[in-house]
Amino acid sequence: MVLAELPPTFLLVIAGLVGLLFGSFANVVIYRLPRGENLAYPASRCPACGAPIRAYHNVPVLGWLWLRGRAGCCKAPISPRYPAVELLGGLWSLAVMRVLVLDLPGDTALWRAGLVFAAYFALGIGLLCAVFIDLDHMLLPDSLTLGGAVLGLCSAPLRGIGVGDSLLGALIGYVVVWLLFVELYRLLRGVPGMGLGDAKLLALAGAWFGWPGVLFALLAGSVLGTLTALAALVARGRLEEPESVVREREELERALDELEGEERQQLADELAQDPLFAKPGSGFGQARLAFGPFLAVATLLYPFVGTHLIENYLLEARLMTSGWENAPALTGEAVAFSAGGTGLLDALPLYIYRHLIGMR
Ligand SMILES: [Zn+2]
């Protein structure tokens, strides 16, 4: 059986529903994984009063709307983040089905299309969890980053990427962050600029999309992070740390106060190694912002916008170095690229060199 034999609308509806359900599961993972709790058991309980949640109140998005954002048992307010995460799961699933699966050649075997969908779907749900766990705790669990990297390696041949390119990308992603942003930055400024969790996340980007994916995740992630930090500064006047990080630091300080002599010194030395234990300075350059969420979002954007952008810029670079006499052949290629993906950013470099050539 091949892909073209199933109606696209049917596939999109299924994808949307599966995405909403797993978005609901992502909420469980975001809460339980960093607390070391079992993901599958026990069933969800109301965080305010502990009553079990009824199945029909647990229906993604609709349950929250039906209850108008309050718990069914005790009417405690429920954060709109829960339906938002469910919705994001649904949207990711729809986008993967529409762009990355339905645009495959119609004679693609159904099992193969299904595996491509499953791989991208798992990537999105995993990174969705990673984004919110990092926002809450400034922590990226290895099971998500390294697990995602392994999935990228295993699914590479399925997605038309060589296993060698995938391995090399993972290595480049990890080494770049570890060398430049952890070790060199520590040497220059005394504290690391990124964590090893970020290095593992970039290894994931490399395993999925090769070195261009690493480049794109770093650049697009920095742009997204800077814009967000500026927006937060304008809106609130300062960047705030997540509550749980502040609380954990207070608990450690209390534990330190209770110890004496050698034990105290030992714990103090250990804490001095932990960048999260130091209170952040108040200046803009010293503010602390989890970078993981931006790297993760940029990685998820790559299969939709990054591939076309990087292909176009590489072509532009070739045009500049290979001399204008080769331009007609190369711009023919550029037209073929641009037919594959559209959008303003995509068309811009093309527009520019067409006009440059026109002037000569
Ligand atoms: Zn309750």
Boltz pocket constraint, residues with backbone or C-beta under 6 A from the ligand:
constraints:
  - pocket:
      binder: B
      contacts: [[A, 46], [A, 47], [A, 48], [A, 49], [A, 50], [A, 51], [A, 71], [A, 72], [A, 73], [A, 74], [A, 75], [A, 76]]
      max_distance: 6.0
